[in-house]
Structure formats: C-alpha cells, structure tokens
C-alpha cells in the first residue's frame, strides 16, 4: 500500500542471483519517521477498524495466542527466562505472553506510538524505544522474536549479527515475514498486502532468507510457509549439529 500523502511511485526489483525482491529506490532512513506515525495501522490495530474493531481484536488475539504457543515449543518459560520481541509495535503479543509466563519480557521499537497511550495495559513489560544496536550490553536472552519486522529492516544482516552478542548456545530466533513465494501473492498480484510500500524494503522467500540467516551466524532449524514465512533458528555451529 502506498503512503496516501505522497504521490511517489516505488518499484520493486528482483535479484537474479538470489531472487530477493527489494524496494528501489528506498526512502532515506532519516525520512522514515513520516511513515510510522500514530496513524500507522500496526500501532492502532482494532482502533482503526470502526464497527469491525471487535472482529479485528479477536483475530489479533488468536494470532498472538498462536505465536505464544509456537514460542513455548522452543523454551520452557520460567522466572529466569528472558524474551526479546524486536519491532514490537503495539505489544499485544507480549501482553498475551505476560498472561501465560513469569518470564522477563522486552519489547523494542524505534517508536512508542504503539503503547504510549496504553501504558497500564502493558504494565510489567519492559518496553523500550531504540534499535538492535542499543542492546549490545544486554544480558543474554533465551528467545528473540521478530513478527513482521525484518522486511522493514534496512540492515538485516548487520542486525542479525548484532543479536548474536546477546545470545547463548540455546537461544532461539523466531522470524515471521511476508512470503513472496506464497499462493496469496500469486493470487492477488500487484494488490498483495505484502508489498506495503514504502515501509517494506525487502520481500523474502525460503530460497533467500535461509542464506541470509546462515551468513549472519544463525542456523535455520525449521521453515514454515502458511501464506507468511516463519523460521526457527539457533546459533550456527561449525559442525552443523544444531537443528532438527
């Protein structure tokens, strides 16, 4: 979806080597803030849907519960567990997780638009404004989640490598992105929601996101494709022993 206030035309180009689809030209990073205002849909969720708000809220709750269930498959949550959600937006996932675990929950986003007016709703969650680079002195975390964050990232490999600094051998990384190789993309063509220009800077598929993870020091354990593309990864091991 093009930003409604700018008539700029954006193009997606295709890399013939890895088949990565990427935005060209990209909005200069200093100008990105204008596309992530309080009106940005993920910061508002059900509030933006008027009379349909209850249905959207119910759908989001179902998504969050599914994500919590997936996370719990990879780590037994205790009071000592540390969970990091990168690009948390409106942190409904962390709120759902808070109701199901005593773990220390950290949400990171470059803006607080998703929670600044609902601080009591997200009480007890360590919500931070910042970037991945700001986490360099953070104690190790057990689970790192990225729910539809990586397609927005201008330096994905750099940030994935930086996350290794706050990981330990059992840390698991869960990444979910739009799947350019999906049936829904082929069905809806140019109207596919995954384009979402100019906020989405790269569109991944299984054949290029796995090399990205490997080149960033992560070992892909599992790839799921259900419209979106979800990966479970761990720290890469020299002998390739990690994984399923």
TIFI-434529 format. One line per 5 residues: number of its first residue (from 1); their letters; for each residue x, y, z of C-alpha. Coordinates in nm, 4 decimals. Example, Ala and Ser with C-alpha at 12.3 -4.5 7.8 and 13.67 -1.06 7.14 Angstrom:
1) AS) 1.2300:-0.4500:0.7800  1.3670:-0.1060:0.7140
//
This chain:
1) XXXXX) 0.0000:0.0000:0.0000  0.1459:0.3367:-0.0965  0.1607:0.6100:0.1623  -0.1517:0.8131:0.0995  0.0083:1.1577:0.1267
6) XXXXX) 0.2950:1.1076:-0.1179  0.2499:1.0603:-0.4952  0.5932:0.8980:-0.5301  0.6000:0.5799:-0.7345  0.8009:0.2954:-0.5850
11) XXXXX) 0.9402:-0.0049:-0.7670  1.0416:-0.3498:-0.6541  1.3391:-0.5034:-0.8296  1.4371:-0.8694:-0.8434  1.7881:-1.0005:-0.7788
16) XXXXX) 1.8573:-1.2620:-1.0461  2.1089:-1.4416:-0.8220  1.9061:-1.4985:-0.5053  1.5563:-1.3883:-0.6191  1.5279:-1.1361:-0.3387
21) XXXXX) 1.2693:-0.8696:-0.4197  1.3743:-0.5284:-0.2905  1.2378:-0.1748:-0.2925  1.4099:0.0623:-0.5333  1.4522:0.3450:-0.4575
26) XXXXX) 1.4296:0.3233:-0.0799  1.3200:0.6133:0.1366  1.6275:0.7686:0.3015  1.6438:0.6443:0.6607  1.6202:0.9938:0.8159
31) XXXXX) 1.2821:1.0337:0.6436  1.1283:0.7056:0.7581  0.9550:0.8578:1.0598  0.6848:1.0111:0.8411  0.5662:0.6596:0.7507
36) XXXXX) 0.5407:0.5368:1.1116  0.3154:0.7937:1.2732  0.0293:0.7301:1.5152  -0.1864:0.6548:1.2082  0.0256:0.3507:1.1148
41) XXXXX) -0.2105:0.0511:1.1238  0.0014:-0.1885:1.3395  0.0181:0.0820:1.6084  -0.3610:0.1073:1.6117  -0.4793:-0.2482:1.5293
46) XXXXX) -0.8527:-0.2686:1.6128  -0.8859:0.1059:1.6760  -0.8571:0.1696:1.3019  -1.1476:-0.0559:1.2019  -1.4500:0.1228:1.3439
51) XXXXX) -1.7531:-0.1062:1.3698  -1.5351:-0.4048:1.2814  -1.2992:-0.3420:1.5743  -1.4244:-0.6366:1.7802  -1.3566:-0.8803:1.4953
56) XXXXX) -1.0071:-0.7414:1.4373  -0.9312:-0.7560:1.8091  -1.0451:-1.1176:1.8256  -0.8342:-1.2052:1.5220  -0.5267:-1.0385:1.6728
61) XXXXX) -0.5814:-1.2268:1.9976  -0.5907:-1.5537:1.8051  -0.2675:-1.4637:1.6216  -0.0958:-1.3741:1.9477  -0.2015:-1.6999:2.1130
66) XXXXX) -0.0654:-1.8980:1.8179  0.2643:-1.7133:1.8441  0.2866:-1.7762:2.2177  0.2219:-2.1454:2.1610  0.4961:-2.1564:1.8976
71) XXXXX) 0.7426:-1.9825:2.1267  0.6729:-2.2216:2.4131  0.7681:-2.5146:2.1927  1.1247:-2.3874:2.1901  1.1782:-2.2850:2.5502
76) XXXXX) 1.0401:-2.3778:2.8907  0.9411:-2.0417:3.0333  1.0433:-1.9669:3.3929  1.1017:-1.6576:3.6067  1.4601:-1.6584:3.4780
81) XXXXX) 1.3643:-1.6630:3.1094  1.4325:-1.3530:2.9025  1.2265:-1.2916:2.5881  1.3004:-1.0154:2.3364  1.0481:-0.9052:2.0726
86) XXXXX) 1.2153:-0.6857:1.8089  0.9824:-0.4408:1.6336  0.7074:-0.4961:1.8891  0.4806:-0.2184:1.7533  0.1628:-0.2399:1.9579
91) XXXXX) 0.2835:-0.5086:2.2017  -0.0272:-0.7276:2.2128  0.1899:-1.0371:2.1633  0.3953:-0.9551:2.4726  0.0770:-0.8822:2.6693
96) XXXXX) -0.0576:-1.2238:2.5705  0.2734:-1.3822:2.6691  0.2754:-1.1959:3.0020  -0.0538:-1.3619:3.0933  0.0996:-1.7025:3.0309
101) XXXXX) 0.4514:-1.6773:3.1725  0.6546:-1.5224:3.4550  0.9448:-1.4504:3.2168  1.1116:-1.1109:3.1752  0.9631:-0.9625:2.8586
106) XXXXX) 1.1376:-0.6969:2.6497  0.9778:-0.5112:2.3606  1.1902:-0.2991:2.1283  1.0654:-0.0498:1.8691  1.2035:0.2753:1.7313
111) XXXXX) 0.8795:0.4484:1.8328  0.6479:0.4275:2.1341  0.3385:0.5100:1.9269  0.2105:0.1568:1.9807  0.1941:0.1796:2.3597
116) XXXXX) 0.2433:0.5348:2.4869  -0.1302:0.5885:2.5401  -0.1872:0.2450:2.6991  0.0945:0.2096:2.9483  -0.1273:0.0481:3.2107
121) XXXXX) -0.2403:-0.2158:2.9585  0.1230:-0.3167:2.9082  0.2307:-0.2821:3.2703  0.5105:-0.5200:3.3665  0.6556:-0.5380:3.0142
126) XXXXX) 0.9981:-0.3824:2.9581  0.9154:-0.1630:2.6583  1.1998:0.0321:2.5025  1.2490:0.2862:2.2262  1.5636:0.2074:2.0316
131) XXXXX) 1.7378:-0.0134:1.7799  1.9089:-0.3520:1.7867  2.2493:-0.1835:1.8220  2.1339:-0.0399:2.1571  2.1154:-0.3918:2.3042
136) XXXXX) 2.4897:-0.4660:2.2897  2.5320:-0.4674:2.6707  2.2076:-0.6571:2.7381  2.2305:-0.9856:2.9344  2.1704:-1.2907:2.7110
141) XXXXX) 1.8128:-1.3645:2.6100  1.6541:-1.7062:2.5567  1.4097:-1.6260:2.2766  1.4211:-1.3487:2.0162  1.1086:-1.2954:1.8089
146) XXXXX) 1.0589:-1.0807:1.5006  0.6955:-1.0772:1.3901  0.6896:-0.8948:1.0560  0.9886:-0.6789:1.1393  1.2677:-0.7993:0.9104
151) XXXXX) 1.1008:-0.6812:0.5882  1.1237:-0.3262:0.7271  1.4917:-0.3508:0.8221  1.7470:-0.1578:0.6152  2.0443:-0.3549:0.7570
156) XXXXX) 1.9048:-0.7030:0.8266  2.2359:-0.8904:0.8185  2.4064:-0.6380:1.0439  2.1256:-0.6525:1.2996  2.1009:-1.0319:1.2910
161) XXXXX) 2.4734:-1.0474:1.3654  2.4387:-0.7967:1.6476  2.1728:-1.0154:1.8066  2.4361:-1.2882:1.8406  2.6033:-1.0665:2.1009
166) XXXXX) 2.3090:-1.1094:2.3372  2.2518:-1.4782:2.2645  2.3755:-1.8022:2.4203  2.4042:-2.1520:2.2662  2.0401:-2.2333:2.3476
171) XXXXX) 1.8937:-1.9039:2.2255  1.6258:-1.9431:1.9608  1.5304:-1.6851:1.6996  1.1784:-1.6866:1.5529  1.1235:-1.4744:1.2415
176) XXXXX) 0.7989:-1.4209:1.0529  0.7866:-1.2242:0.7260  0.5572:-1.1994:0.4213  0.6313:-1.4867:0.1850  0.6861:-1.3614:-0.1692
181) XXXXX) 0.6618:-1.7202:-0.2915  0.3172:-1.7665:-0.1372  -0.0090:-1.8609:-0.3039  -0.1688:-1.5369:-0.1788  0.0980:-1.3255:-0.3519
186) XXXXX) 0.0380:-1.5049:-0.6803  -0.3380:-1.4797:-0.6353  -0.3560:-1.1070:-0.5565  -0.0667:-0.9935:-0.7764  0.0003:-0.6216:-0.7519
191) XXXXX) -0.2684:-0.5909:-0.4829  -0.0873:-0.8287:-0.2451  -0.0640:-0.6701:0.1011  0.2975:-0.7809:0.1397  0.4258:-0.5028:-0.0865
196) XXXXX) 0.3172:-0.2308:0.1570  0.5383:0.0356:0.0022  0.7465:0.2132:0.1051  0.7697:0.0538:0.4510  0.8640:-0.2936:0.3257
201) XXXXX) 1.2154:-0.2725:0.1900  1.2681:-0.6433:0.1083  1.0384:-0.9356:0.0295  1.1744:-1.2752:0.1243  1.1124:-1.6320:0.0166
206) XXXXX) 1.2577:-1.9588:0.1530  1.5413:-1.9739:-0.1006  1.6925:-1.6401:0.0036  1.6113:-1.5962:0.3709  1.7956:-1.9137:0.4704
211) XXXXX) 2.1263:-1.7878:0.3218  2.0667:-1.4543:0.4977  2.0374:-1.6345:0.8297  2.3415:-1.8519:0.7653  2.5570:-1.5585:0.6560
216) XXXXX) 2.4508:-1.3770:0.9727  2.5627:-1.6594:1.2013  2.2273:-1.8316:1.2529  2.1330:-2.1917:1.1762  1.7830:-2.2444:1.0371
221) XXXXX) 1.6119:-2.5310:1.2162  1.2675:-2.5091:1.0607  1.0864:-2.3211:0.7860  0.7069:-2.2927:0.7805  0.5135:-2.1481:0.4879
226) XXXXX) 0.1485:-2.0681:0.5518  0.0988:-1.7512:0.3495  0.3622:-1.5874:0.5662  0.7101:-1.7295:0.6064  0.8196:-1.8342:0.9569
231) XXXXX) 1.1660:-1.9544:1.0538  1.3030:-2.1019:1.3729  1.6777:-2.0545:1.4073  1.9564:-2.1121:1.6579  2.3191:-2.0063:1.6780
236) XXXXX) 2.5158:-2.1608:1.3956  2.7513:-2.4385:1.4975  3.0672:-2.5168:1.2998  2.9851:-2.8860:1.2693  2.6226:-2.8198:1.1719
241) XXXX) 2.4994:-3.0191:1.4727  2.2233:-2.7780:1.5681  1.8720:-2.8123:1.4378  1.6075:-3.0732:1.3686
//
